[in-house]
Amino acid sequence: MLGKLVGQRYVQIAKSWVPTLVGWGSVGAVGLVYATDWRLLLDYVPYIRGKFQKDE
């Protein structure tokens, strides 16, 4: 369906870029977690959440 709308050649080019986009998207997501409040985001990961319990 997309091949009819855009063209078969452009669909092939887009498919070849998928691994690169996934890689850079992963790097961007890790960079976002590093640059922001990483503890706030990692509190949603079940295994890591227990390591940051506050002692009260």
N, CA, C and O atoms as a Tripos MOL2 file, in Angstrom:
@<TRIPOS>MOLECULE
protein
  224   223    56     0     0
PROTEIN
NO_CHARGES

@<TRIPOS>ATOM
      1 N           0.8310   -1.1900    0.0000 N.3       1 MET1
      2 CA          0.0000    0.0000    0.0000 C.3       1 MET1
      3 C           0.8780    1.2570    0.0000 C.2       1 MET1
      4 O           0.6360    2.1900   -0.7660 O.2       1 MET1
      5 N           1.8810    1.2720    0.8520 N.am      2 LEU2
      6 CA          2.7810    2.4230    0.8970 C.3       2 LEU2
      7 C           3.6090    2.5160   -0.3750 C.2       2 LEU2
      8 O           3.9610    3.6090   -0.8200 O.2       2 LEU2
      9 N           3.9180    1.3630   -0.9570 N.am      3 GLY3
     10 CA          4.6790    1.3370   -2.2010 C.3       3 GLY3
     11 C           3.9330    1.9960   -3.3520 C.2       3 GLY3
     12 O           4.5520    2.6060   -4.2230 O.2       3 GLY3
     13 N           2.6210    1.8780   -3.3650 N.am      4 LYS4
     14 CA          1.8250    2.5140   -4.4170 C.3       4 LYS4
     15 C           1.7580    4.0260   -4.2120 C.2       4 LYS4
     16 O           1.7200    4.7900   -5.1770 O.2       4 LYS4
     17 N           1.7440    4.4430   -2.9710 N.am      5 LEU5
     18 CA          1.6120    5.8680   -2.6710 C.3       5 LEU5
     19 C           2.9280    6.6100   -2.8930 C.2       5 LEU5
     20 O           2.9410    7.6830   -3.4960 O.2       5 LEU5
     21 N           4.0160    6.0550   -2.4180 N.am      6 VAL6
     22 CA          5.3060    6.7350   -2.4630 C.3       6 VAL6
     23 C           6.1500    6.2420   -3.6390 C.2       6 VAL6
     24 O           6.7720    7.0410   -4.3380 O.2       6 VAL6
     25 N           6.1700    4.9750   -3.8450 N.am      7 GLY7
     26 CA          7.0070    4.3890   -4.8900 C.3       7 GLY7
     27 C           7.8390    3.2690   -4.2870 C.2       7 GLY7
     28 O           8.3110    3.3750   -3.1550 O.2       7 GLY7
     29 N           8.0160    2.2040   -5.0440 N.am      8 GLN8
     30 CA          8.7080    1.0170   -4.5500 C.3       8 GLN8
     31 C          10.1640    1.3140   -4.1960 C.2       8 GLN8
     32 O          10.6850    0.7670   -3.2240 O.2       8 GLN8
     33 N          10.8170    2.1590   -4.9600 N.am      9 ARG9
     34 CA         12.2290    2.4750   -4.7060 C.3       9 ARG9
     35 C          12.4070    3.1830   -3.3660 C.2       9 ARG9
     36 O          13.3530    2.8960   -2.6320 O.2       9 ARG9
     37 N          11.4950    4.1110   -3.0430 N.am     10 TYR10
     38 CA         11.5840    4.8420   -1.7910 C.3      10 TYR10
     39 C          11.2720    3.9550   -0.5900 C.2      10 TYR10
     40 O          11.8040    4.1750    0.4980 O.2      10 TYR10
     41 N          10.4260    2.9700   -0.7750 N.am     11 VAL11
     42 CA         10.1440    2.0130    0.2960 C.3      11 VAL11
     43 C          11.3850    1.1820    0.5810 C.2      11 VAL11
     44 O          11.6870    0.9150    1.7440 O.2      11 VAL11
     45 N          12.1040    0.7720   -0.4410 N.am     12 GLN12
     46 CA         13.3430    0.0210   -0.2500 C.3      12 GLN12
     47 C          14.3990    0.8650    0.4570 C.2      12 GLN12
     48 O          15.1140    0.3630    1.3240 O.2      12 GLN12
     49 N          14.5010    2.1270    0.0970 N.am     13 ILE13
     50 CA         15.4550    3.0210    0.7590 C.3      13 ILE13
     51 C          15.0820    3.1890    2.2250 C.2      13 ILE13
     52 O          15.9560    3.1630    3.0910 O.2      13 ILE13
     53 N          13.8010    3.3610    2.5110 N.am     14 ALA14
     54 CA         13.3460    3.5220    3.8990 C.3      14 ALA14
     55 C          13.6230    2.2660    4.7200 C.2      14 ALA14
     56 O          14.0020    2.3600    5.8880 O.2      14 ALA14
     57 N          13.4360    1.0920    4.1200 N.am     15 LYS15
     58 CA         13.7130   -0.1610    4.8280 C.3      15 LYS15
     59 C          15.1900   -0.3090    5.1480 C.2      15 LYS15
     60 O          15.5460   -0.8880    6.1740 O.2      15 LYS15
     61 N          16.0460    0.2030    4.2900 N.am     16 SER16
     62 CA         17.4780    0.1010    4.5610 C.3      16 SER16
     63 C          17.9050    1.0480    5.6890 C.2      16 SER16
     64 O          18.9430    0.8250    6.3130 O.2      16 SER16
     65 N          17.1390    2.0800    5.9550 N.am     17 TRP17
     66 CA         17.4720    3.0350    7.0140 C.3      17 TRP17
     67 C          16.9160    2.6290    8.3770 C.2      17 TRP17
     68 O          17.2850    3.2350    9.3840 O.2      17 TRP17
     69 N          16.0500    1.6340    8.4410 N.am     18 VAL18
     70 CA         15.4210    1.2490    9.7080 C.3      18 VAL18
     71 C          16.4520    0.8720   10.7820 C.2      18 VAL18
     72 O          16.3320    1.3750   11.8980 O.2      18 VAL18
     73 N          17.4530    0.0240   10.5230 N.am     19 PRO19
     74 CA         18.4190   -0.2980   11.5850 C.3      19 PRO19
     75 C          19.1870    0.9270   12.0940 C.2      19 PRO19
     76 O          19.4720    1.0310   13.2870 O.2      19 PRO19
     77 N          19.5160    1.8400   11.2010 N.am     20 THR20
     78 CA         20.2190    3.0500   11.6080 C.3      20 THR20
     79 C          19.3370    3.9150   12.4950 C.2      20 THR20
     80 O          19.7960    4.4430   13.5080 O.2      20 THR20
     81 N          18.0910    4.0580   12.1220 N.am     21 LEU21
     82 CA         17.1680    4.8670   12.9160 C.3      21 LEU21
     83 C          16.8990    4.2520   14.2820 C.2      21 LEU21
     84 O          16.7690    4.9680   15.2750 O.2      21 LEU21
     85 N          16.8180    2.9340   14.3330 N.am     22 VAL22
     86 CA         16.6290    2.2630   15.6310 C.3      22 VAL22
     87 C          17.8530    2.4730   16.5110 C.2      22 VAL22
     88 O          17.7260    2.7290   17.7080 O.2      22 VAL22
     89 N          19.0240    2.3650   15.9260 N.am     23 GLY23
     90 CA         20.2600    2.5750   16.6930 C.3      23 GLY23
     91 C          20.3580    3.9810   17.2430 C.2      23 GLY23
     92 O          20.6220    4.1650   18.4310 O.2      23 GLY23
     93 N          20.1450    4.9850   16.3890 N.am     24 TRP24
     94 CA         20.2290    6.3670   16.8570 C.3      24 TRP24
     95 C          19.0910    6.7010   17.8160 C.2      24 TRP24
     96 O          19.2710    7.5140   18.7230 O.2      24 TRP24
     97 N          17.9400    6.0970   17.6340 N.am     25 GLY25
     98 CA         16.8410    6.3070   18.5790 C.3      25 GLY25
     99 C          17.1680    5.7580   19.9510 C.2      25 GLY25
    100 O          16.8270    6.3630   20.9670 O.2      25 GLY25
    101 N          17.8340    4.6050   19.9810 N.am     26 SER26
    102 CA         18.2540    4.0270   21.2580 C.3      26 SER26
    103 C          19.3040    4.8940   21.9350 C.2      26 SER26
    104 O          19.2450    5.1130   23.1440 O.2      26 SER26
    105 N          20.2570    5.3840   21.1680 N.am     27 VAL27
    106 CA         21.2800    6.2720   21.7230 C.3      27 VAL27
    107 C          20.6300    7.5480   22.2460 C.2      27 VAL27
    108 O          21.0040    8.0430   23.3090 O.2      27 VAL27
    109 N          19.6790    8.0730   21.5220 N.am     28 GLY28
    110 CA         18.9700    9.2730   21.9640 C.3      28 GLY28
    111 C          18.1810    9.0450   23.2360 C.2      28 GLY28
    112 O          18.1490    9.9100   24.1110 O.2      28 GLY28
    113 N          17.5410    7.8820   23.3510 N.am     29 ALA29
    114 CA         16.7760    7.5780   24.5580 C.3      29 ALA29
    115 C          17.6900    7.4470   25.7710 C.2      29 ALA29
    116 O          17.3660    7.9440   26.8490 O.2      29 ALA29
    117 N          18.8270    6.7820   25.6020 N.am     30 VAL30
    118 CA         19.7900    6.6580   26.6980 C.3      30 VAL30
    119 C          20.3570    8.0270   27.0590 C.2      30 VAL30
    120 O          20.5450    8.3240   28.2390 O.2      30 VAL30
    121 N          20.6270    8.8500   26.0770 N.am     31 GLY31
    122 CA         21.1110   10.2070   26.3280 C.3      31 GLY31
    123 C          20.0830   11.0520   27.0530 C.2      31 GLY31
    124 O          20.4390   11.8520   27.9180 O.2      31 GLY31
    125 N          18.8150   10.8870   26.7150 N.am     32 LEU32
    126 CA         17.7480   11.6190   27.3980 C.3      32 LEU32
    127 C          17.6530   11.2090   28.8540 C.2      32 LEU32
    128 O          17.4980   12.0600   29.7300 O.2      32 LEU32
    129 N          17.7430    9.9150   29.1210 N.am     33 VAL33
    130 CA         17.7030    9.4350   30.5040 C.3      33 VAL33
    131 C          18.9210    9.9430   31.2710 C.2      33 VAL33
    132 O          18.8040   10.2960   32.4450 O.2      33 VAL33
    133 N          20.0770    9.9840   30.6350 N.am     34 TYR34
    134 CA         21.2950   10.4630   31.2910 C.3      34 TYR34
    135 C          21.2120   11.9690   31.5810 C.2      34 TYR34
    136 O          21.6380   12.4230   32.6430 O.2      34 TYR34
    137 N          20.6680   12.7300   30.6440 N.am     35 ALA35
    138 CA         20.6360   14.1840   30.7840 C.3      35 ALA35
    139 C          19.5290   14.6570   31.7240 C.2      35 ALA35
    140 O          19.6350   15.7390   32.3000 O.2      35 ALA35
    141 N          18.4880   13.8780   31.8860 N.am     36 THR36
    142 CA         17.3870   14.2770   32.7580 C.3      36 THR36
    143 C          17.5390   13.5970   34.1050 C.2      36 THR36
    144 O          18.5790   13.0120   34.4080 O.2      36 THR36
    145 N          16.5140   13.6790   34.8900 N.am     37 ASP37
    146 CA         16.5340   13.0660   36.2160 C.3      37 ASP37
    147 C          16.4160   11.5560   36.0470 C.2      37 ASP37
    148 O          15.3110   11.0150   36.0260 O.2      37 ASP37
    149 N          17.5470   10.8820   35.9270 N.am     38 TRP38
    150 CA         17.5770    9.4600   35.6060 C.3      38 TRP38
    151 C          16.9160    8.6220   36.6870 C.2      38 TRP38
    152 O          16.3190    7.5880   36.3870 O.2      38 TRP38
    153 N          17.0130    9.0520   37.9430 N.am     39 ARG39
    154 CA         16.3960    8.2690   39.0150 C.3      39 ARG39
    155 C          14.8750    8.2890   38.9010 C.2      39 ARG39
    156 O          14.2240    7.2810   39.1780 O.2      39 ARG39
    157 N          14.3100    9.4010   38.5050 N.am     40 LEU40
    158 CA         12.8640    9.4970   38.3230 C.3      40 LEU40
    159 C          12.3950    8.5280   37.2470 C.2      40 LEU40
    160 O          11.3640    7.8740   37.4050 O.2      40 LEU40
    161 N          13.1430    8.4330   36.1610 N.am     41 LEU41
    162 CA         12.7510    7.5330   35.0740 C.3      41 LEU41
    163 C          13.0090    6.0700   35.4280 C.2      41 LEU41
    164 O          12.2100    5.2030   35.0750 O.2      41 LEU41
    165 N          14.1120    5.7850   36.1190 N.am     42 LEU42
    166 CA         14.4400    4.4050   36.4400 C.3      42 LEU42
    167 C          13.6110    3.8510   37.5920 C.2      42 LEU42
    168 O          13.6730    2.6520   37.8630 O.2      42 LEU42
    169 N          12.8440    4.6830   38.2710 N.am     43 ASP43
    170 CA         11.9380    4.1790   39.3090 C.3      43 ASP43
    171 C          10.8380    3.3030   38.7170 C.2      43 ASP43
    172 O          10.2000    2.5420   39.4430 O.2      43 ASP43
    173 N          10.6110    3.4010   37.4120 N.am     44 TYR44
    174 CA          9.5930    2.5800   36.7590 C.3      44 TYR44
    175 C          10.1310    1.2230   36.3150 C.2      44 TYR44
    176 O           9.3480    0.3740   35.8910 O.2      44 TYR44
    177 N          11.4340    0.9920   36.3990 N.am     45 VAL45
    178 CA         12.0290   -0.2950   36.0390 C.3      45 VAL45
    179 C          12.0020   -1.1720   37.2900 C.2      45 VAL45
    180 O          12.6280   -0.8170   38.2880 O.2      45 VAL45
    181 N          11.3010   -2.3020   37.2690 N.am     46 PRO46
    182 CA         11.0810   -3.0770   38.4920 C.3      46 PRO46
    183 C          12.3540   -3.5200   39.2100 C.2      46 PRO46
    184 O          12.4240   -3.3950   40.4330 O.2      46 PRO46
    185 N          13.3510   -4.0270   38.5130 N.am     47 TYR47
    186 CA         14.5460   -4.5610   39.1770 C.3      47 TYR47
    187 C          15.3650   -3.4390   39.8180 C.2      47 TYR47
    188 O          15.9050   -3.6050   40.9120 O.2      47 TYR47
    189 N          15.4520   -2.3110   39.1380 N.am     48 ILE48
    190 CA         16.2760   -1.2080   39.6130 C.3      48 ILE48
    191 C          15.5660   -0.4180   40.7120 C.2      48 ILE48
    192 O          16.2230    0.1880   41.5570 O.2      48 ILE48
    193 N          14.2460   -0.4200   40.7090 N.am     49 ARG49
    194 CA         13.4710    0.3690   41.6610 C.3      49 ARG49
    195 C          13.8360    0.0400   43.1060 C.2      49 ARG49
    196 O          13.8760    0.9430   43.9410 O.2      49 ARG49
    197 N          14.1040   -1.2290   43.4250 N.am     50 GLY50
    198 CA         14.4070   -1.6260   44.7910 C.3      50 GLY50
    199 C          15.7570   -1.1340   45.2840 C.2      50 GLY50
    200 O          15.9820   -1.0800   46.4930 O.2      50 GLY50
    201 N          16.6520   -0.7780   44.3890 N.am     51 LYS51
    202 CA         17.9860   -0.3230   44.8000 C.3      51 LYS51
    203 C          17.9760    1.0940   45.3450 C.2      51 LYS51
    204 O          18.9130    1.4950   46.0350 O.2      51 LYS51
    205 N          16.9290    1.8610   45.0480 N.am     52 PHE52
    206 CA         16.8890    3.2630   45.4320 C.3      52 PHE52
    207 C          15.8470    3.5390   46.5100 C.2      52 PHE52
    208 O          15.2790    4.6300   46.5560 O.2      52 PHE52
    209 N          15.5950    2.5790   47.3620 N.am     53 GLN53
    210 CA         14.6410    2.7770   48.4410 C.3      53 GLN53
    211 C          15.2060    3.7960   49.4320 C.2      53 GLN53
    212 O          16.3880    3.7440   49.7690 O.2      53 GLN53
    213 N          14.3750    4.7090   49.8900 N.am     54 LYS54
    214 CA         14.8040    5.6950   50.8790 C.3      54 LYS54
    215 C          14.6120    5.1060   52.2730 C.2      54 LYS54
    216 O          13.5490    4.5690   52.5870 O.2      54 LYS54
    217 N          15.6300    5.2090   53.0940 N.am     55 ASP55
    218 CA         15.5330    4.7160   54.4630 C.3      55 ASP55
    219 C          14.9170    5.8040   55.3240 C.2      55 ASP55
    220 O          15.4800    6.8890   55.4710 O.2      55 ASP55
    221 N          13.7560    5.5040   55.8940 N.am     56 GLU56
    222 CA         13.0870    6.4800   56.7620 C.3      56 GLU56
    223 C          12.7630    5.8720   58.0880 C.2      56 GLU56
    224 O          12.1980    6.5420   58.9520 O.2      56 GLU56
@<TRIPOS>BOND
     1     1     2 1
     2     2     3 1
     3     3     4 2
     4     3     5 am
     5     5     6 1
     6     6     7 1
     7     7     8 2
     8     7     9 am
     9     9    10 1
    10    10    11 1
    11    11    12 2
    12    11    13 am
    13    13    14 1
    14    14    15 1
    15    15    16 2
    16    15    17 am
    17    17    18 1
    18    18    19 1
    19    19    20 2
    20    19    21 am
    21    21    22 1
    22    22    23 1
    23    23    24 2
    24    23    25 am
    25    25    26 1
    26    26    27 1
    27    27    28 2
    28    27    29 am
    29    29    30 1
    30    30    31 1
    31    31    32 2
    32    31    33 am
    33    33    34 1
    34    34    35 1
    35    35    36 2
    36    35    37 am
    37    37    38 1
    38    38    39 1
    39    39    40 2
    40    39    41 am
    41    41    42 1
    42    42    43 1
    43    43    44 2
    44    43    45 am
    45    45    46 1
    46    46    47 1
    47    47    48 2
    48    47    49 am
    49    49    50 1
    50    50    51 1
    51    51    52 2
    52    51    53 am
    53    53    54 1
    54    54    55 1
    55    55    56 2
    56    55    57 am
    57    57    58 1
    58    58    59 1
    59    59    60 2
    60    59    61 am
    61    61    62 1
    62    62    63 1
    63    63    64 2
    64    63    65 am
    65    65    66 1
    66    66    67 1
    67    67    68 2
    68    67    69 am
    69    69    70 1
    70    70    71 1
    71    71    72 2
    72    71    73 am
    73    73    74 1
    74    74    75 1
    75    75    76 2
    76    75    77 am
    77    77    78 1
    78    78    79 1
    79    79    80 2
    80    79    81 am
    81    81    82 1
    82    82    83 1
    83    83    84 2
    84    83    85 am
    85    85    86 1
    86    86    87 1
    87    87    88 2
    88    87    89 am
    89    89    90 1
    90    90    91 1
    91    91    92 2
    92    91    93 am
    93    93    94 1
    94    94    95 1
    95    95    96 2
    96    95    97 am
    97    97    98 1
    98    98    99 1
    99    99   100 2
   100    99   101 am
   101   101   102 1
   102   102   103 1
   103   103   104 2
   104   103   105 am
   105   105   106 1
   106   106   107 1
   107   107   108 2
   108   107   109 am
   109   109   110 1
   110   110   111 1
   111   111   112 2
   112   111   113 am
   113   113   114 1
   114   114   115 1
   115   115   116 2
   116   115   117 am
   117   117   118 1
   118   118   119 1
   119   119   120 2
   120   119   121 am
   121   121   122 1
   122   122   123 1
   123   123   124 2
   124   123   125 am
   125   125   126 1
   126   126   127 1
   127   127   128 2
   128   127   129 am
   129   129   130 1
   130   130   131 1
   131   131   132 2
   132   131   133 am
   133   133   134 1
   134   134   135 1
   135   135   136 2
   136   135   137 am
   137   137   138 1
   138   138   139 1
   139   139   140 2
   140   139   141 am
   141   141   142 1
   142   142   143 1
   143   143   144 2
   144   143   145 am
   145   145   146 1
   146   146   147 1
   147   147   148 2
   148   147   149 am
   149   149   150 1
   150   150   151 1
   151   151   152 2
   152   151   153 am
   153   153   154 1
   154   154   155 1
   155   155   156 2
   156   155   157 am
   157   157   158 1
   158   158   159 1
   159   159   160 2
   160   159   161 am
   161   161   162 1
   162   162   163 1
   163   163   164 2
   164   163   165 am
   165   165   166 1
   166   166   167 1
   167   167   168 2
   168   167   169 am
   169   169   170 1
   170   170   171 1
   171   171   172 2
   172   171   173 am
   173   173   174 1
   174   174   175 1
   175   175   176 2
   176   175   177 am
   177   177   178 1
   178   178   179 1
   179   179   180 2
   180   179   181 am
   181   181   182 1
   182   182   183 1
   183   183   184 2
   184   183   185 am
   185   185   186 1
   186   186   187 1
   187   187   188 2
   188   187   189 am
   189   189   190 1
   190   190   191 1
   191   191   192 2
   192   191   193 am
   193   193   194 1
   194   194   195 1
   195   195   196 2
   196   195   197 am
   197   197   198 1
   198   198   199 1
   199   199   200 2
   200   199   201 am
   201   201   202 1
   202   202   203 1
   203   203   204 2
   204   203   205 am
   205   205   206 1
   206   206   207 1
   207   207   208 2
   208   207   209 am
   209   209   210 1
   210   210   211 1
   211   211   212 2
   212   211   213 am
   213   213   214 1
   214   214   215 1
   215   215   216 2
   216   215   217 am
   217   217   218 1
   218   218   219 1
   219   219   220 2
   220   219   221 am
   221   221   222 1
   222   222   223 1
   223   223   224 2
@<TRIPOS>SUBSTRUCTURE
     1 MET1         2 RESIDUE 1 A MET
     2 LEU2         6 RESIDUE 1 A LEU
     3 GLY3        10 RESIDUE 1 A GLY
     4 LYS4        14 RESIDUE 1 A LYS
     5 LEU5        18 RESIDUE 1 A LEU
     6 VAL6        22 RESIDUE 1 A VAL
     7 GLY7        26 RESIDUE 1 A GLY
     8 GLN8        30 RESIDUE 1 A GLN
     9 ARG9        34 RESIDUE 1 A ARG
    10 TYR10       38 RESIDUE 1 A TYR
    11 VAL11       42 RESIDUE 1 A VAL
    12 GLN12       46 RESIDUE 1 A GLN
    13 ILE13       50 RESIDUE 1 A ILE
    14 ALA14       54 RESIDUE 1 A ALA
    15 LYS15       58 RESIDUE 1 A LYS
    16 SER16       62 RESIDUE 1 A SER
    17 TRP17       66 RESIDUE 1 A TRP
    18 VAL18       70 RESIDUE 1 A VAL
    19 PRO19       74 RESIDUE 1 A PRO
    20 THR20       78 RESIDUE 1 A THR
    21 LEU21       82 RESIDUE 1 A LEU
    22 VAL22       86 RESIDUE 1 A VAL
    23 GLY23       90 RESIDUE 1 A GLY
    24 TRP24       94 RESIDUE 1 A TRP
    25 GLY25       98 RESIDUE 1 A GLY
    26 SER26      102 RESIDUE 1 A SER
    27 VAL27      106 RESIDUE 1 A VAL
    28 GLY28      110 RESIDUE 1 A GLY
    29 ALA29      114 RESIDUE 1 A ALA
    30 VAL30      118 RESIDUE 1 A VAL
    31 GLY31      122 RESIDUE 1 A GLY
    32 LEU32      126 RESIDUE 1 A LEU
    33 VAL33      130 RESIDUE 1 A VAL
    34 TYR34      134 RESIDUE 1 A TYR
    35 ALA35      138 RESIDUE 1 A ALA
    36 THR36      142 RESIDUE 1 A THR
    37 ASP37      146 RESIDUE 1 A ASP
    38 TRP38      150 RESIDUE 1 A TRP
    39 ARG39      154 RESIDUE 1 A ARG
    40 LEU40      158 RESIDUE 1 A LEU
    41 LEU41      162 RESIDUE 1 A LEU
    42 LEU42      166 RESIDUE 1 A LEU
    43 ASP43      170 RESIDUE 1 A ASP
    44 TYR44      174 RESIDUE 1 A TYR
    45 VAL45      178 RESIDUE 1 A VAL
    46 PRO46      182 RESIDUE 1 A PRO
    47 TYR47      186 RESIDUE 1 A TYR
    48 ILE48      190 RESIDUE 1 A ILE
    49 ARG49      194 RESIDUE 1 A ARG
    50 GLY50      198 RESIDUE 1 A GLY
    51 LYS51      202 RESIDUE 1 A LYS
    52 PHE52      206 RESIDUE 1 A PHE
    53 GLN53      210 RESIDUE 1 A GLN
    54 LYS54      214 RESIDUE 1 A LYS
    55 ASP55      218 RESIDUE 1 A ASP
    56 GLU56      222 RESIDUE 1 A GLU
